[in-house]
Amino acid sequence: MAKTAAALHILVKQQAQAEKLMMELKEGAHFQTLAKKHSTCPSGKQGGDLGEFRRGQMVPAFDKAAFTCPLLTPYGPVKTAFGYHIIKVLWRN
């Protein structure tokens, strides 16, 4: 079972906006470009890059998604107290 992961994410306030961004990603939009333009998280300035994190370090819903969703494929929206996340897990170790 993986203990660490690295991921990109886009955080927005509204579910409808998250769903629209997911559609754009499915149509070929670049994840990091959308993160820089739309994410309300400070990581958005770095294309949504969260770097490496340990299992249990993120809020539960995000953590569960990050350690179970397919690699290298945008996943979401995932609702947390912060808003709606679209997650792209780069690797798990």
MDTraj code that builds the backbone (N, CA, C; nanometers):
import mdtraj as md
import numpy as np

residues = "MET ALA LYS THR ALA ALA ALA LEU HIS ILE LEU VAL LYS GLN GLN ALA GLN ALA GLU LYS LEU MET MET GLU LEU LYS GLU GLY ALA HIS PHE GLN THR LEU ALA LYS LYS HIS SER THR CYS PRO SER GLY LYS GLN GLY GLY ASP LEU GLY GLU PHE ARG ARG GLY GLN MET VAL PRO ALA PHE ASP LYS ALA ALA PHE THR CYS PRO LEU LEU THR PRO TYR GLY PRO VAL LYS THR ALA PHE GLY TYR HIS ILE ILE LYS VAL LEU TRP ARG ASN".split()
xyz = np.array([
    [0.0844, -0.1185, 0.0000],
    [0.0000, 0.0000, 0.0000],
    [0.0889, 0.1248, 0.0000],
    [0.0569, 0.2171, -0.0874],
    [0.1365, 0.3395, -0.1011],
    [0.1297, 0.4237, 0.0257],
    [0.2438, 0.4802, 0.0621],
    [0.2509, 0.5664, 0.1799],
    [0.2678, 0.7129, 0.1433],
    [0.3176, 0.7402, 0.0225],
    [0.3328, 0.8782, -0.0234],
    [0.2812, 0.8899, -0.1662],
    [0.2512, 1.0128, -0.2036],
    [0.2043, 1.0411, -0.3399],
    [0.2470, 1.1818, -0.3758],
    [0.2408, 1.2116, -0.5033],
    [0.2608, 1.3481, -0.5523],
    [0.1454, 1.3779, -0.6471],
    [0.0926, 1.4993, -0.6375],
    [-0.0254, 1.5318, -0.7176],
    [-0.0297, 1.6797, -0.7533],
    [-0.1082, 1.7052, -0.8576],
    [-0.1486, 1.8398, -0.8949],
    [-0.2957, 1.8513, -0.8582],
    [-0.3427, 1.9718, -0.8286],
    [-0.4873, 1.9875, -0.8086],
    [-0.5308, 2.1271, -0.8473],
    [-0.6604, 2.1363, -0.8742],
    [-0.7267, 2.2632, -0.8998],
    [-0.8370, 2.2731, -0.7950],
    [-0.8392, 2.3826, -0.7217],
    [-0.9401, 2.4052, -0.6183],
    [-1.0288, 2.5216, -0.6596],
    [-1.1593, 2.4966, -0.6625],
    [-1.2568, 2.6020, -0.6930],
    [-1.3696, 2.5953, -0.5901],
    [-1.4473, 2.7023, -0.5796],
    [-1.5543, 2.7108, -0.4787],
    [-1.6826, 2.6400, -0.5216],
    [-1.7121, 2.6400, -0.6509],
    [-1.8401, 2.5897, -0.6993],
    [-1.8270, 2.4558, -0.7719],
    [-1.9181, 2.3642, -0.7437],
    [-1.9175, 2.2336, -0.8090],
    [-1.9348, 2.2472, -0.9599],
    [-2.0201, 2.3392, -1.0029],
    [-2.0430, 2.3568, -1.1466],
    [-1.9138, 2.3983, -1.2180],
    [-1.8348, 2.4838, -1.1538],
    [-1.7088, 2.5251, -1.2147],
    [-1.6124, 2.4067, -1.2229],
    [-1.6081, 2.3245, -1.1178],
    [-1.5215, 2.2064, -1.1178],
    [-1.5617, 2.1101, -1.2299],
    [-1.6920, 2.0912, -1.2472],
    [-1.7397, 2.0015, -1.3529],
    [-1.7048, 2.0566, -1.4916],
    [-1.7139, 2.1888, -1.5079],
    [-1.6781, 2.2515, -1.6361],
    [-1.5289, 2.2319, -1.6641],
    [-1.4459, 2.2491, -1.5621],
    [-1.3020, 2.2291, -1.5798],
    [-1.2701, 2.0838, -1.6132],
    [-1.3411, 1.9905, -1.5518],
    [-1.3209, 1.8486, -1.5846],
    [-1.3525, 1.8229, -1.7317],
    [-1.4584, 1.8846, -1.7818],
    [-1.4931, 1.8681, -1.9234],
    [-1.3825, 1.9249, -2.0124],
    [-1.3288, 2.0408, -1.9743],
    [-1.2202, 2.0999, -2.0518],
    [-1.0984, 2.0080, -2.0532],
    [-1.0692, 1.9463, -1.9399],
    [-0.9557, 1.8539, -1.9326],
    [-0.9794, 1.7322, -2.0213],
    [-1.1020, 1.6798, -2.0207],
    [-1.1344, 1.5642, -2.1048],
    [-1.1235, 1.5988, -2.2532],
    [-1.1419, 1.7278, -2.2841],
    [-1.1320, 1.7727, -2.4233],
    [-0.9890, 1.8106, -2.4611],
    [-0.8950, 1.7918, -2.3684],
    [-0.7551, 1.8127, -2.4012],
    [-0.6879, 1.9354, -2.3414],
    [-0.7582, 2.0102, -2.2558],
    [-0.6958, 2.1276, -2.1933],
    [-0.5785, 2.0830, -2.1056],
    [-0.4811, 2.1694, -2.0891],
    [-0.3614, 2.1408, -2.0099],
    [-0.3908, 2.1666, -1.8622],
    [-0.3690, 2.0654, -1.7778],
    [-0.4033, 2.0723, -1.6356],
    [-0.3387, 2.1923, -1.5679],
    [-0.2083, 2.2086, -1.5862],
    [-0.1364, 2.3145, -1.5146],
    [-0.1794, 2.4539, -1.5599],
    [-0.2154, 2.4681, -1.6854],
    [-0.2644, 2.5968, -1.7347],
    [-0.3966, 2.6323, -1.6674],
    [-0.4878, 2.5348, -1.6569],
    [-0.6157, 2.5598, -1.5902],
    [-0.5954, 2.5886, -1.4419],
    [-0.5017, 2.5190, -1.3787],
    [-0.4747, 2.5435, -1.2362],
    [-0.4270, 2.6865, -1.2151],
    [-0.3355, 2.7319, -1.2989],
    [-0.2839, 2.8686, -1.2859],
    [-0.3942, 2.9720, -1.3042],
    [-0.4877, 2.9429, -1.3925],
    [-0.5936, 3.0389, -1.4247],
    [-0.7090, 3.0366, -1.3245],
    [-0.7445, 2.9179, -1.2717],
    [-0.8690, 2.9050, -1.1961],
    [-0.8538, 2.8670, -1.0486],
    [-0.7460, 2.8026, -1.0101],
    [-0.7368, 2.7495, -0.8735],
    [-0.7294, 2.8612, -0.7699],
    [-0.8050, 2.8443, -0.6614],
    [-0.8027, 2.9400, -0.5511],
    [-0.6977, 2.9025, -0.4461],
    [-0.6323, 2.7898, -0.4638],
    [-0.5258, 2.7454, -0.3729],
    [-0.3955, 2.8158, -0.4113],
    [-0.3132, 2.8520, -0.3133],
    [-0.1832, 2.9118, -0.3470],
    [-0.0988, 2.8259, -0.4421],
    [-0.1192, 2.6943, -0.4402],
    [-0.0442, 2.6057, -0.5303],
    [-0.0796, 2.6297, -0.6771],
    [-0.1894, 2.6973, -0.7018],
    [-0.2296, 2.7268, -0.8389],
    [-0.1223, 2.8020, -0.9155],
    [-0.0486, 2.8869, -0.8460],
    [0.0583, 2.9632, -0.9110],
    [0.1678, 2.8724, -0.9656],
    [0.1817, 2.7527, -0.9081],
    [0.2791, 2.6536, -0.9556],
    [0.2099, 2.5438, -1.0370],
    [0.0996, 2.5786, -1.0997],
    [0.0280, 2.4811, -1.1816],
    [-0.0453, 2.3774, -1.0995],
    [-0.0723, 2.4084, -0.9739],
    [-0.1457, 2.3165, -0.8869],
    [-0.0583, 2.2127, -0.8206],
    [0.0724, 2.2257, -0.8311],
    [0.1654, 2.1244, -0.7799],
    [0.1679, 2.1237, -0.6268],
    [0.1255, 2.0121, -0.5689],
    [0.1270, 1.9947, -0.4236],
    [0.2548, 1.9270, -0.3759],
    [0.3343, 1.8787, -0.4682],
    [0.4555, 1.8072, -0.4299],
    [0.4210, 1.6715, -0.3687],
    [0.5151, 1.6200, -0.2911],
    [0.4975, 1.4899, -0.2274],
    [0.4306, 1.5078, -0.0914],
    [0.3369, 1.4175, -0.0597],
    [0.2703, 1.4203, 0.0703],
    [0.2464, 1.2774, 0.1187],
    [0.2345, 1.2638, 0.2491],
    [0.2131, 1.1332, 0.3109],
    [0.0639, 1.1024, 0.3223],
    [0.0325, 0.9737, 0.3240],
    [-0.1044, 0.9295, 0.3499],
    [-0.1475, 0.9871, 0.4845],
    [-0.2658, 1.0468, 0.4887],
    [-0.3178, 1.1047, 0.6116],
    [-0.2802, 1.2508, 0.6322],
    [-0.1975, 1.3052, 0.5463],
    [-0.1536, 1.4444, 0.5607],
    [-0.2594, 1.5426, 0.5090],
    [-0.3372, 1.5007, 0.4102],
    [-0.4413, 1.5866, 0.3521],
    [-0.5748, 1.5594, 0.4213],
    [-0.6733, 1.6447, 0.3970],
    [-0.8065, 1.6213, 0.4541],
    [-0.8602, 1.4877, 0.4022],
    [-0.9452, 1.4180, 0.4807],
    [-0.9848, 1.2801, 0.4482],
    [-1.0362, 1.2554, 0.3065],
    [-1.1272, 1.3369, 0.2558],
    [-1.1831, 1.3113, 0.1220],
    [-1.0761, 1.3243, 0.0142],
    [-0.9902, 1.4243, 0.0272],
    [-0.8818, 1.4429, -0.0691],
    [-0.7838, 1.3271, -0.0587],
    [-0.7487, 1.2910, 0.0633],
    [-0.6541, 1.1821, 0.0873],
    [-0.7038, 1.0509, 0.0257],
    [-0.8289, 1.0191, 0.0509],
    [-0.8862, 0.8948, -0.0032],
    [-0.8793, 0.8939, -0.1560],
    [-0.9167, 1.0057, -0.2175],
    [-0.9134, 1.0138, -0.3636],
    [-0.7708, 1.0034, -0.4160],
    [-0.6777, 1.0726, -0.3524],
    [-0.5390, 1.0741, -0.4004],
    [-0.4735, 0.9366, -0.3940],
    [-0.5168, 0.8545, -0.3005],
    [-0.4544, 0.7230, -0.2864],
    [-0.5347, 0.6100, -0.3504],
    [-0.6452, 0.6450, -0.4200],
    [-0.7229, 0.5402, -0.4866],
    [-0.7532, 0.5693, -0.6338],
    [-0.7506, 0.6952, -0.6761],
    [-0.7874, 0.7269, -0.8144],
    [-0.6780, 0.6817, -0.9112],
    [-0.7115, 0.6704, -1.0390],
    [-0.6104, 0.6316, -1.1387],
    [-0.4976, 0.7348, -1.1481],
    [-0.3788, 0.6873, -1.1763],
    [-0.2637, 0.7760, -1.1934],
    [-0.2729, 0.8529, -1.3249],
    [-0.2234, 0.9746, -1.3238],
    [-0.2063, 1.0583, -1.4430],
    [-0.3360, 1.0918, -1.5156],
    [-0.4492, 1.0742, -1.4475],
    [-0.5792, 1.1031, -1.5064],
    [-0.6541, 1.1997, -1.4155],
    [-0.7002, 1.3134, -1.4660],
    [-0.7762, 1.4048, -1.3809],
    [-0.8963, 1.3337, -1.3174],
    [-0.9159, 1.3592, -1.1893],
    [-1.0204, 1.2923, -1.1123],
    [-1.0960, 1.3964, -1.0304],
    [-1.2271, 1.3831, -1.0266],
    [-1.3053, 1.4723, -0.9423],
    [-1.4364, 1.5108, -1.0083],
    [-1.5049, 1.6068, -0.9490],
    [-1.4643, 1.6871, -0.8350],
    [-1.4753, 1.6128, -0.7023],
    [-1.3848, 1.6460, -0.6121],
    [-1.3825, 1.5920, -0.4759],
    [-1.4136, 1.7076, -0.3816],
    [-1.5227, 1.6936, -0.3044],
    [-1.5659, 1.8012, -0.2157],
    [-1.4954, 1.7905, -0.0805],
    [-1.4422, 1.9041, -0.0349],
    [-1.3867, 1.9150, 0.1006],
    [-1.4356, 2.0474, 0.1586],
    [-1.3957, 2.0760, 0.2807],
    [-1.4326, 2.2033, 0.3438],
    [-1.3751, 2.3227, 0.2686],
    [-1.2711, 2.3003, 0.1880],
    [-1.2065, 2.4085, 0.1139],
    [-1.2777, 2.4405, -0.0175],
    [-1.3553, 2.3463, -0.0695],
    [-1.4228, 2.3628, -0.1972],
    [-1.4197, 2.2329, -0.2758],
    [-1.4091, 2.2447, -0.4072],
    [-1.4104, 2.1288, -0.4964],
    [-1.2747, 2.1156, -0.5640],
    [-1.2174, 1.9970, -0.5534],
    [-1.0844, 1.9700, -0.6075],
    [-1.0945, 1.8822, -0.7309],
    [-1.0099, 1.9116, -0.8266],
    [-0.9804, 1.8185, -0.9356],
    [-0.8362, 1.7763, -0.9108],
    [-0.8150, 1.6474, -0.9060],
    [-0.6849, 1.5928, -0.8658],
    [-0.6245, 1.5159, -0.9813],
    [-0.4943, 1.5319, -0.9994],
    [-0.4178, 1.4505, -1.0952],
    [-0.2981, 1.3967, -1.0191],
    [-0.3024, 1.2673, -0.9860],
    [-0.1939, 1.2044, -0.9119],
    [-0.0831, 1.1668, -1.0088],
    [0.0371, 1.2141, -0.9798],
    [0.1506, 1.1896, -1.0667],
    [0.2173, 1.0563, -1.0362],
    [0.2259, 1.0213, -0.9091],
    [0.2830, 0.8928, -0.8682],
    [0.2465, 0.8627, -0.7234],
    [0.2546, 0.7347, -0.6906],
    [0.2389, 0.6869, -0.5525],
    [0.3560, 0.5950, -0.5231],
    [0.4011, 0.5944, -0.4005],
    [0.5167, 0.5149, -0.3620],
    [0.4877, 0.4369, -0.2353],
])
top = md.Topology()
chain = top.add_chain()
for i, resn in enumerate(residues, 1):
    res = top.add_residue(resn, chain, resSeq=i)
    for name in ("N", "CA", "C"):
        top.add_atom(name, md.element.get_by_symbol(name[0]), res)
traj = md.Trajectory(xyz[None], top)
